Amino acid sequence: MNSRVTASTFTRNAIHFTSLHSSKLLKAQQQITSGLQFELPSEEPIAYRQVRSLETRFVELQADKTVINRATSTLNASVSQIQDMTDLIRQSRTLIQQGIQALDSDERNALATEIDALLAQAKTIGIAQFNGSYLFGGTRSGEPPFTFSEPLRENGLIEVTYGGSHQRSQTHIGDSISIDTYYDGSAIFGKSGRQSPVIIGSTGAAHGGGTDTLVGRATLQVRHDTTTFSGASGVVAGTDSAALDTILGPPGAHQLTIVDTSGDGSFGTVSLNGGDPVPYSNTDTNLRVDGLFGQTIYLDTTSISAGFNGTVDIDSSGTLSVDDGASTIPIDFSSSQLVSDADSGRFVRIDSSNIDSVGDDFLEFPGTSDLFQILHATAADLRNNRQLNGAQYAESLNRRMDELDKASAKIFSVMGEQSTSLKTMETMEYRVDDLMLSVESSIGELQATDFPDAVLRLENSQTLLQYTYAVTANINSLGLLEFLR
C-alpha cells in the first residue's frame, strides 16, 4: 500500500529539523562565547571527569607554590639576620685586634663601648621576628627564644636563657619533601663545646682534671685560715695572722728561720723562705715578715725559746670558694678537689697540691659560653676588669678571638644549610610552575573551545537552519494543483 505524505508529516519534519539545527547553532554560540566545549557533566562525562581531576591537581600545585613562597620568604629573612650576625662578628674581631695593640685605657674603653653596641645588636638578632614568629625559636616560634639578665657575680658573664625549642620547625611541601624554616637558636648562637679550663692567677692552683660543670667564668677565691709552727721554737701566729697571712701550704712548704742573737730569746732575727732577716723582740705580738717571693706572715715572738737557732716548718691552712664565699671547702693540698657553686650546683676540679699563697684566680671555661656571652666577655676584657697584666691581657683577648672564630664557623654552617634549602625551593618552584602550565594546557585541550571548528559548525548550523526555513516556507505555499501533481 502506498503511504501518503501529508501536511502533518511535513510539519513534524520541519519542526524537528528546525529544533535540531537551532540546538546545534545555540551550542556553537555558547562554546564560542564561554570558550568552553562543555560545562555540564552530562555533556561530556568522560572529559568532564578528566578536567575535574586536572583542576584538583592544579589547586594542589597552587597550594604547594604558596607554601614554597612562604618558606622562601622565611628563610630569606633568617639568612639576612644571620648575615648581619656574621658582619657583627667580623667587626668584633677587628676591635679585638685594635684592643691588643691599644696603648692606653681610654682607647680600650672606647673599643669596649663599641662591643657593647654590637652585643645589643646581637641580642636584637637573637629575638628577630618574621610575620609575627621568632626566627630562631625552633618549633616554639611564638615566644622570644632568648632572655638576657645581668651577671650573678662580679667578673661574671651575662645570664642567657634559651626558651625556644631544640627542634627545628619544618615546612612540608607535597607528600615527601620537608624544609627546615625556623631554626634552633641555641644551635646557631650557642656554646661550641667544653674545652680545657683556663686558670689565670698566682696562687699555685691548677686544674684537677676530669669533667667540670661550671660554665662561662668564675673567680676562685683562695683564702688563709690558720698558721701553725712545728717544733719547740716558741713562735706562734700573730694577732693579724688569720686575716693577713698570705702563705698557704702543708708542713714544710714554707719555712721560718729564727736566729736568737740574744741567747735568751729576747731578740734576734727571723726570715721567711730565705727572705731578708727581720729583727724581732720578745715584745712583738704582730710582727710582719715578708718572704723572698712576696709572701707575708704575722708572728708573735714573745715566747721564742732561749738560744733557738734553726728552721721551723710552717703549716698554713686555707679555703677555696667559687661563689664569693657563700660556700667554702678546706684546702687539702691534693691533686683534685671538688669546688662547688652553692647557687647553681655546678663545680670545678682544682689541683691544690701546689697552692702556696692566697689570692683570686680567674677561671675561664672555653666553649661553654654562647655568642652573646663571648661578646660580653670581650667588652669586659677590653676594659681589663680583672686587672690582668700585659701578657695576660693579650692572651685573654686572643682567646676571645678564638671563641668568635668557632662561633662564626657554626653560623656559616647553618647559613650553608639555609642556602641549600633556598636553592632546593627555587628548583621546586620552577618545577611546580612547569607542572601548573602542563595541567593548564591539558585542561585547555580537553575543555577549551576549538574556535575554528566551532565557527564552522556555527555557520553550518545557521545555513541548514535557514535552508530548513526556506524549504518549509516553499512547502507551505504549495497550491492544490501543485500538491496533487
C-alpha positions as CSV (number, residue, x, y, z in Angstrom):
1,M,0.0,0.0,0.0
2,N,1.3,3.4,-0.9
3,S,1.8,5.8,2.0
4,R,0.8,9.3,1.6
5,V,2.9,12.2,2.7
6,T,0.6,14.6,4.5
7,A,0.9,18.2,5.6
8,S,1.3,16.9,9.2
9,T,4.3,14.9,8.2
10,F,6.0,18.0,6.6
11,T,5.1,20.0,9.7
12,R,6.7,17.5,12.1
13,N,9.8,17.2,10.0
14,A,10.1,21.0,9.7
15,I,9.8,21.3,13.5
16,H,12.3,18.5,14.1
17,F,15.0,19.9,11.8
18,T,14.4,23.4,12.9
19,S,14.9,22.4,16.6
20,L,17.9,20.2,15.7
21,H,19.7,23.0,13.8
22,S,18.8,25.6,16.4
23,S,20.2,23.5,19.1
24,K,23.5,23.0,17.3
25,L,23.6,26.7,16.5
26,L,23.0,27.6,20.1
27,K,25.6,25.1,21.4
28,A,28.2,26.5,18.9
29,Q,27.3,30.1,20.1
30,Q,27.7,29.1,23.7
31,Q,31.1,27.4,23.1
32,I,32.4,30.5,21.3
33,T,31.0,32.9,23.9
34,S,32.2,30.9,27.0
35,G,35.4,29.5,25.5
36,L,34.4,26.1,26.8
37,Q,33.4,23.0,24.9
38,F,31.2,21.8,27.8
39,E,30.1,22.9,31.2
40,L,27.9,20.1,32.5
41,P,28.9,16.5,33.3
42,S,26.1,15.3,31.1
43,E,27.6,16.9,28.0
44,E,30.9,15.1,28.1
45,P,31.0,12.7,31.1
46,I,34.5,11.2,30.5
47,A,36.1,14.5,29.5
48,Y,34.4,16.2,32.4
49,R,35.8,13.8,34.9
50,Q,39.3,14.2,33.4
51,V,39.0,18.0,33.7
52,R,37.9,17.9,37.3
53,S,40.8,15.7,38.2
54,L,43.2,18.1,36.5
55,E,41.6,21.1,38.2
56,T,42.1,19.3,41.6
57,R,45.8,18.8,40.7
58,F,46.1,22.4,39.7
59,V,44.8,23.5,43.1
60,E,47.3,21.2,44.8
61,L,50.1,22.7,42.8
62,Q,48.9,26.2,43.7
63,A,49.0,25.3,47.4
64,D,52.5,23.9,47.0
65,K,53.6,27.1,45.4
66,T,52.1,29.2,48.2
67,V,53.9,27.1,50.8
68,I,57.2,27.4,48.8
69,N,56.9,31.1,48.6
70,R,56.1,31.4,52.3
71,A,59.0,29.2,53.3
72,T,61.4,31.0,50.9
73,S,60.4,34.4,52.5
74,T,61.0,33.0,56.0
75,L,64.4,31.5,55.1
76,N,65.5,34.7,53.3
77,A,64.6,36.7,56.4
78,S,66.6,34.2,58.6
79,V,69.6,34.3,56.2
80,S,69.5,38.1,56.3
81,Q,69.7,38.1,60.1
82,I,72.5,35.5,60.2
83,Q,74.5,37.6,57.6
84,D,74.1,40.6,59.9
85,M,75.5,38.4,62.8
86,T,78.5,37.4,60.7
87,D,79.2,41.0,59.9
88,L,78.9,41.8,63.6
89,I,81.5,39.1,64.5
90,R,83.8,40.4,61.8
91,Q,83.6,43.9,63.3
92,S,84.2,42.4,66.8
93,R,87.4,40.7,65.6
94,T,88.7,43.9,64.2
95,L,88.0,45.7,67.5
96,I,89.8,43.0,69.4
97,Q,92.9,43.3,67.2
98,Q,92.8,47.1,67.8
99,G,92.5,46.4,71.6
100,I,95.5,44.2,71.7
101,Q,97.6,47.0,70.1
102,A,95.9,49.8,72.1
103,L,98.3,51.7,74.4
104,D,96.0,53.4,76.9
105,S,92.9,52.6,78.8
106,D,90.8,55.3,77.2
107,E,91.2,53.8,73.8
108,R,90.4,50.3,75.2
109,N,87.3,51.6,76.9
110,A,86.2,53.2,73.6
111,L,86.6,49.9,71.9
112,A,84.7,48.1,74.7
113,T,81.8,50.6,74.2
114,E,81.7,49.6,70.5
115,I,81.5,46.0,71.5
116,D,78.6,46.8,73.9
117,A,76.7,48.3,70.9
118,L,77.4,45.1,68.9
119,L,76.2,43.0,71.8
120,A,72.9,45.0,71.8
121,Q,72.6,44.4,68.1
122,A,73.3,40.6,68.6
123,K,70.5,40.4,71.2
124,T,68.1,42.0,68.7
125,I,69.1,39.4,66.1
126,G,68.6,36.6,68.5
127,I,64.9,37.6,69.0
128,A,64.2,38.7,65.4
129,Q,60.7,38.0,64.1
130,F,59.2,37.5,60.7
131,N,55.4,37.6,60.1
132,G,54.9,37.5,63.9
133,S,57.0,34.4,64.5
134,Y,60.5,34.3,66.1
135,L,63.0,33.0,63.5
136,F,65.3,31.3,66.0
137,G,62.9,29.6,68.3
138,G,62.5,26.3,66.5
139,T,59.1,24.8,66.8
140,R,58.3,27.2,69.7
141,S,58.3,30.3,67.5
142,G,55.5,32.1,69.2
143,E,57.6,33.4,72.1
144,P,61.0,35.1,72.5
145,P,63.7,32.4,72.2
146,F,66.3,34.2,74.4
147,T,66.2,36.2,77.6
148,F,69.1,38.1,79.0
149,S,69.9,39.2,82.6
150,E,72.8,40.7,84.4
151,P,75.7,38.6,85.8
152,L,75.2,37.0,89.1
153,R,78.7,38.0,90.3
154,E,81.4,40.5,89.6
155,N,83.6,39.4,86.7
156,G,80.8,37.0,85.6
157,L,79.1,36.9,82.3
158,I,75.5,37.9,81.4
159,E,73.0,35.2,82.0
160,V,71.4,33.9,78.7
161,T,68.4,31.6,78.8
162,Y,67.2,29.8,75.7
163,G,63.4,29.3,75.9
164,G,62.9,28.1,72.4
165,S,62.7,24.5,71.1
166,H,65.7,22.4,70.2
167,Q,63.8,21.0,67.3
168,R,63.6,22.9,64.0
169,S,60.2,23.8,62.6
170,Q,59.6,22.3,59.2
171,T,57.5,23.3,56.2
172,H,56.1,20.3,54.3
173,I,55.8,20.6,50.5
174,G,53.8,17.9,48.9
175,D,53.8,14.4,50.5
176,S,57.5,13.7,50.8
177,I,59.5,17.0,51.0
178,S,60.3,18.9,54.2
179,I,62.2,22.1,54.5
180,D,63.6,23.5,57.8
181,T,62.4,27.1,58.3
182,Y,62.5,28.1,61.9
183,Y,65.9,27.1,63.4
184,D,67.0,26.2,66.9
185,G,68.7,29.4,68.0
186,S,70.8,27.6,70.7
187,A,72.4,25.6,67.9
188,I,73.3,28.7,65.9
189,F,74.4,31.1,68.6
190,G,75.0,28.7,71.5
191,K,78.0,27.0,73.0
192,S,80.7,25.3,70.8
193,G,81.6,22.6,73.3
194,R,83.6,22.4,76.5
195,Q,87.3,22.6,76.3
196,S,90.1,22.6,78.9
197,P,89.6,25.3,81.5
198,V,92.0,28.2,81.9
199,I,93.2,29.4,85.3
200,I,94.7,32.9,85.5
201,G,96.4,33.8,88.8
202,S,99.4,33.3,91.1
203,T,98.1,31.2,93.9
204,G,99.5,27.9,92.5
205,A,96.1,26.4,91.8
206,A,95.8,24.3,88.7
207,H,93.1,22.3,87.1
208,G,92.4,19.0,88.8
209,G,91.5,17.0,85.6
210,G,88.2,15.3,85.0
211,T,85.0,16.9,83.8
212,D,83.8,20.2,85.2
213,T,80.3,21.6,85.1
214,L,80.9,25.3,85.8
215,V,80.4,27.4,82.7
216,G,81.5,30.8,81.5
217,R,83.7,32.4,84.1
218,A,84.3,32.2,87.8
219,T,86.6,33.5,90.4
220,L,88.5,31.0,92.6
221,Q,88.9,32.7,96.0
222,V,91.9,31.2,97.8
223,R,91.8,32.4,101.4
224,H,94.0,31.9,104.5
225,D,92.6,30.2,107.6
226,T,95.2,29.4,110.3
227,T,99.0,29.2,110.6
228,T,100.8,26.9,113.0
229,F,104.5,26.1,113.6
230,S,106.2,22.8,114.2
231,G,108.8,22.1,116.8
232,A,109.6,23.9,120.1
233,S,110.8,27.3,118.8
234,G,108.1,29.1,120.8
235,V,106.9,31.2,117.8
236,V,103.2,31.4,117.3
237,A,100.8,33.2,114.9
238,G,100.5,37.0,115.3
239,T,97.2,38.8,116.1
240,D,96.6,39.5,112.4
241,S,97.8,36.2,111.1
242,A,94.3,34.7,110.3
243,A,93.3,37.8,108.3
244,L,96.5,39.0,106.7
245,D,98.9,36.0,106.3
246,T,99.3,35.2,102.6
247,I,101.2,31.9,102.7
248,L,99.5,28.6,102.3
249,G,100.8,25.1,102.3
250,P,101.2,21.8,104.2
251,P,104.0,21.4,106.8
252,G,107.4,22.0,105.1
253,A,106.0,24.0,102.1
254,H,107.3,27.2,103.9
255,Q,110.0,27.6,106.4
256,L,110.8,30.2,109.0
257,T,114.4,30.7,110.0
258,I,115.0,32.0,113.6
259,V,118.3,33.3,114.9
260,D,118.3,34.2,118.7
261,T,121.2,36.6,118.8
262,S,120.4,37.5,122.5
263,G,120.9,33.9,123.7
264,D,117.9,34.3,126.0
265,G,115.1,34.7,123.4
266,S,114.6,38.4,124.0
267,F,115.7,39.5,120.5
268,G,117.1,38.2,117.2
269,T,116.2,37.9,113.6
270,V,113.6,35.9,111.7
271,S,113.2,35.3,107.9
272,L,110.6,33.6,105.7
273,N,111.6,31.3,102.9
274,G,115.1,32.8,102.5
275,G,113.9,36.4,102.6
276,D,115.6,39.3,104.3
277,P,116.0,38.8,108.1
278,V,113.6,40.9,110.1
279,P,114.6,41.9,113.7
280,Y,112.3,40.7,116.5
281,S,112.0,41.1,120.2
282,N,110.0,39.4,122.9
283,T,107.5,42.3,122.9
284,D,106.3,41.7,119.3
285,T,102.8,40.2,119.1
286,N,102.1,41.0,115.5
287,L,105.5,41.2,113.6
288,R,105.2,41.2,109.8
289,V,107.7,39.2,107.9
290,D,107.9,39.1,104.1
291,G,109.3,36.2,102.2
292,L,111.6,36.2,99.2
293,F,108.7,36.0,96.7
294,G,106.4,38.5,98.3
295,Q,104.7,36.1,100.9
296,T,103.7,37.7,104.2
297,I,103.3,36.2,107.6
298,Y,102.5,37.8,111.0
299,L,104.3,36.4,114.1
300,D,104.0,36.6,117.9
301,T,107.7,36.3,119.1
302,T,107.0,36.9,122.8
303,S,107.9,33.3,123.7
304,I,110.8,32.5,121.4
305,S,112.8,29.7,123.1
306,A,116.1,30.9,124.6
307,G,119.0,30.1,122.3
308,F,116.9,28.7,119.5
309,N,118.7,28.9,116.2
310,G,117.2,27.0,113.2
311,T,114.4,26.5,110.8
312,V,110.7,25.9,111.6
313,D,108.3,24.2,109.3
314,I,105.1,26.1,108.8
315,D,101.6,24.6,108.3
316,S,99.2,27.2,106.8
317,S,95.7,26.1,106.1
318,G,93.1,27.8,103.9
319,T,89.9,27.5,102.0
320,L,88.6,27.5,98.4
321,S,85.4,29.1,97.0
322,V,83.9,29.9,93.6
323,D,80.8,31.6,94.8
324,D,82.1,34.7,96.7
325,G,82.5,32.8,99.9
326,A,78.9,31.5,100.0
327,S,80.3,28.0,100.4
328,T,83.9,27.1,101.1
329,I,86.0,23.9,101.4
330,P,89.3,23.5,103.3
331,I,92.4,23.1,101.1
332,D,93.7,19.6,101.5
333,F,96.6,20.1,99.0
334,S,95.6,17.2,96.9
335,S,95.6,16.7,93.2
336,S,91.9,17.0,92.8
337,Q,89.4,18.9,94.9
338,L,85.8,19.5,94.0
339,V,84.8,23.1,94.5
340,S,81.1,23.8,94.0
341,D,78.9,26.9,93.4
342,A,76.2,26.9,96.0
343,D,73.7,28.7,93.8
344,S,74.0,26.6,90.6
345,G,75.3,23.4,92.0
346,R,78.0,23.4,89.3
347,F,81.6,22.5,90.2
348,V,85.2,22.6,89.1
349,R,88.0,20.3,90.0
350,I,91.1,22.0,91.4
351,D,94.6,20.7,91.9
352,S,95.6,22.3,95.2
353,S,98.8,20.5,95.7
354,N,100.9,23.5,94.7
355,I,98.9,26.3,96.2
356,D,101.3,28.4,98.2
357,S,99.6,31.8,98.6
358,V,96.2,33.5,98.9
359,G,94.5,35.4,96.1
360,D,91.9,35.4,93.4
361,D,92.4,33.2,90.4
362,F,90.2,33.8,87.4
363,L,88.7,30.7,85.8
364,E,87.6,30.5,82.2
365,F,85.7,27.6,80.7
366,P,86.2,27.9,76.9
367,G,83.4,26.5,74.8
368,T,80.7,26.9,77.5
369,S,79.7,30.5,76.5
370,D,77.3,31.4,73.8
371,L,77.9,34.2,71.3
372,F,76.2,36.8,73.5
373,Q,78.4,35.9,76.5
374,I,81.5,35.9,74.3
375,L,80.8,39.5,73.2
376,H,80.1,40.5,76.8
377,A,83.4,38.9,77.9
378,T,85.2,40.7,75.1
379,A,83.9,44.1,76.3
380,A,84.9,43.2,79.9
381,D,88.4,42.1,78.8
382,L,88.9,45.2,76.7
383,R,88.2,47.2,79.9
384,N,90.5,44.8,81.8
385,N,88.0,44.4,84.6
386,R,90.1,41.6,86.1
387,Q,93.2,43.8,86.2
388,L,95.4,41.4,84.2
389,N,99.0,42.2,83.4
390,G,100.0,43.0,79.8
391,A,100.7,39.4,78.7
392,Q,97.6,38.0,80.4
393,Y,95.5,40.8,78.8
394,A,96.7,40.0,75.3
395,E,96.2,36.2,75.9
396,S,92.7,36.8,77.1
397,L,91.7,38.8,74.0
398,N,93.3,36.1,71.8
399,R,91.1,33.5,73.5
400,R,88.1,35.7,72.8
401,M,89.2,35.8,69.1
402,D,89.3,32.0,69.0
403,E,85.9,31.8,70.5
404,L,84.5,34.2,68.0
405,D,86.0,32.1,65.2
406,K,84.4,29.0,66.5
407,A,81.0,30.8,66.8
408,S,81.4,32.1,63.3
409,A,82.1,28.6,61.9
410,K,78.8,27.4,63.4
411,I,76.9,30.3,61.9
412,F,78.4,29.8,58.5
413,S,77.5,26.1,58.6
414,V,73.8,27.0,59.3
415,M,73.9,29.6,56.6
416,G,75.2,27.0,54.2
417,E,72.2,24.7,55.1
418,Q,69.8,27.5,54.5
419,S,71.3,28.5,51.2
420,T,71.0,24.9,50.1
421,S,67.3,24.8,51.2
422,L,66.7,28.1,49.3
423,K,68.2,26.6,46.1
424,T,66.1,23.5,46.5
425,M,62.9,25.5,46.8
426,E,63.9,27.7,43.8
427,T,64.2,24.5,41.8
428,M,61.0,23.2,43.2
429,E,59.2,26.4,42.3
430,Y,60.3,26.2,38.7
431,R,59.1,22.6,38.7
432,V,55.7,23.5,40.1
433,D,55.4,26.3,37.6
434,D,56.1,23.8,34.8
435,L,53.6,21.4,36.2
436,M,50.9,24.0,36.5
437,L,51.5,25.1,32.9
438,S,51.2,21.5,31.8
439,V,48.0,21.0,33.7
440,E,46.5,24.2,32.3
441,S,47.4,23.0,28.8
442,S,45.8,19.7,29.4
443,I,42.6,21.3,30.8
444,G,42.6,23.6,27.7
445,E,43.0,20.7,25.3
446,L,40.1,18.9,27.0
447,Q,37.7,21.7,27.7
448,A,38.7,24.8,25.8
449,T,36.7,25.6,22.6
450,D,38.3,24.9,19.3
451,F,37.3,28.2,17.8
452,P,37.8,27.4,14.0
453,D,35.8,24.2,14.4
454,A,33.1,26.0,16.5
455,V,32.8,28.8,13.9
456,L,32.5,26.3,11.1
457,R,29.8,24.4,13.0
458,L,28.0,27.6,13.7
459,E,28.0,28.6,10.1
460,N,26.8,25.1,9.0
461,S,24.1,25.1,11.6
462,Q,22.9,28.5,10.6
463,T,22.9,27.6,6.9
464,L,21.0,24.4,7.5
465,L,18.5,26.3,9.7
466,Q,18.0,28.9,7.0
467,Y,17.6,26.1,4.4
468,T,15.0,24.4,6.6
469,Y,13.1,27.6,7.0
470,A,13.2,28.1,3.2
471,V,12.1,24.6,2.4
472,T,9.3,24.8,4.9
473,A,8.1,28.1,3.5
474,N,8.0,26.6,0.0
475,I,6.1,23.6,1.0
476,N,3.6,25.6,3.0
477,S,2.9,27.8,0.0
478,L,2.0,24.9,-2.5
479,G,-1.4,25.2,-4.2
480,L,-3.8,22.4,-4.7
481,L,-2.7,21.6,-8.2
482,E,1.0,21.5,-7.3
483,F,0.2,19.3,-4.3
484,L,-1.9,16.9,-6.4
485,R,0.8,16.6,-9.0
